[in-house]
């Protein structure tokens, strides 16, 4: 798989948006995944840092990703909001989660 250093994931009910960047901060991955396929796909990626926004399922998914060897950073909503400039949608959210 691509040389992903940081992965941002927008957690949702059914469809998850993921956005991966390399060491230079360049986007190397953008993908939409269903709930059933998320853990399977993340397991194929070399260990990296995963950023997710704090939500009801954030700690569950954080444990799943940590068990797969990744480092997980959960950001509180108050720290995510300043990054959202406009065009609020899931695809833009996952880019913010990785910051």
N, C-alpha and C positions, 0 to 999 in steps of 0.2 A: 504494500500500500504506500501511498505518498508519504513524504517526510513530514508528518503532522506533529507540531510541537504544542499547539493550543487548540482546543476544540470547544466551541460554544454550542450549547444545546438549549433550545427553547422547549421546555417541558409543556405538554398539553394533554388533553384527554385522550385523543386517538392518534393524531399525526404529529410527529416531532420534526423540527427543523434543526439540522446540524450545519455548522460552519467551521471548517478547519483552516488554520494558517500554519505556515512554515516558520522557521527561525527568523526570517526577515519580515514577518508580518504579512506576507502575500497570501491571498486566498488560494488554497489548493483543493478545497473540498466544499461543496454545497450539496445537500441532499435532504430529501423528505423521507421519513421512515414511519412505518406503522408501529404501534406499541409492541406488537409481537416480534418485530424484527430488530428493534433498537439494540437490545443487549447482545444479540447474535452478531450484529454489524460492529458494535464497539469492541467486541472480543477479538475481532480480526485486526484491529488497529494496534500498532505498537504503543506501549505505555506513554501517555502524555498528560498534560494538565487539562482538565475538563472544567469549564465554568458553567454554572447553572444558576438561574434565578431562584431565590427562596420561594417555595410554594408548598402546598400540602404534600406533594409527592417527592419533594427535593431530597429529603433524607433517605427515603427508600432507594431512589435511583443513585444517590451518592454512594450508598453501601454496595449496590450492584456493581457500579463502576470501579470502586476501590477493590472489590474482590477480584476484578479482572486485571488489577495491577496499575490502574490509573490514579493520578492525584486529582482530587476533587476540591474545587473552591465553590462554595455556595455564597452568592451575593444577596444581601438584603435588598428589598425593593427600593428603599430610600436611596441606595447607592446606584441602582440601575437607572432610575428615572432621569438623572441628568444627562445620560448618554443618548436617550431617545429624543432626537431632534424633531422629526416629523414623519409622516407616512407610517403610522403605527400599524404593524402587522407582524405575524409570526416570523417571517423571513428576516425582517429587520431586527426583531428581538434576539434571535440567536446570535447575531453578530455582536450585539451589546453584551450578551451573557459571557462571551469569551474574553472581554476586556477585564 
